[in-house]
Amino acid sequence: MYTAHPFKMIKYFIIFLIVAMFISLFRGAFFLIKDGGSSKRTVHSLGVRVSIAIVLFITLVYGFVTGQIGPGV
């Protein structure tokens, strides 16, 4: 059975977080246009996006510190 190398797993996780941020961004834009900004769904989408950004930042810092990601890796 194939298991991915640990260094590649963090890269896949980073890509997953970036895709999740874009999905949250477009969901927020959709709710803003559909509801005219009168519902809390747009604010909730922003909160999700900020949370994903924090996790992404922490993951990037962890990857750089441990040497799993960086220039030439």
N, C-alpha and C positions, 0 to 999 in steps of 0.2 A: 504494500500500500504506500502511496506517495504522501509524504508530509512536507509541507513547505519549510524552507529554511527560516529560522527565526528572524533574520535580518529582512527577509522579504515580507514577513507577516506585518511588521510595523509599517512598511511602505503601503501594503494593501489597506491597512487600517487608516492611514492618512488619506488615501484616495477615497475610501468609504466616507470619512468625515467631510471631505470637501464636497462630495456628491450630495451628502445629506444637507450641507449648508445651502447648496444651490436649490435643492428641493424645497427647503424651508423658505428661502428667498422668494421663489416663484409662488409658493402657497400664500405667503403674506401679501404679495402683489395682487394675486387673484382675489383674496378676501378684501383688500383695500378697494379694488375696483367694484367688486360685487356688492359689498355692504356700504360703500361710501365712507368707510372709516367709522361707522357708528357702532360696530360690535367689538367685542374683546378678542375676536379671533386673530386680528392683525397683531395686536399686542402680544398675544400668546405665541404667535409665530416668531415674533422678534425675540421673545424670551428663549424659545427653543434654539434659535440661531445663535444667540449670544452664548448659551450653554455649550453648544457644539463648538463654537470658536474657542472657548476656554479649554475644553478637552483637547482640541486640536493643538493649541499653543503648548499645553502641558506635554502632549505626546511629542511634539517637535523638540522641545527642550530636552526631554528624556532621551530621544533618539540621538541628538547631538552630543549630550553628555556621555552616553554609553558607547558612542562611536558606531551605532547602527545605521545612521544616516549622516550625510555630510558630503563635502566635495570629494569626488573620486570614489565614492562608496557605492 
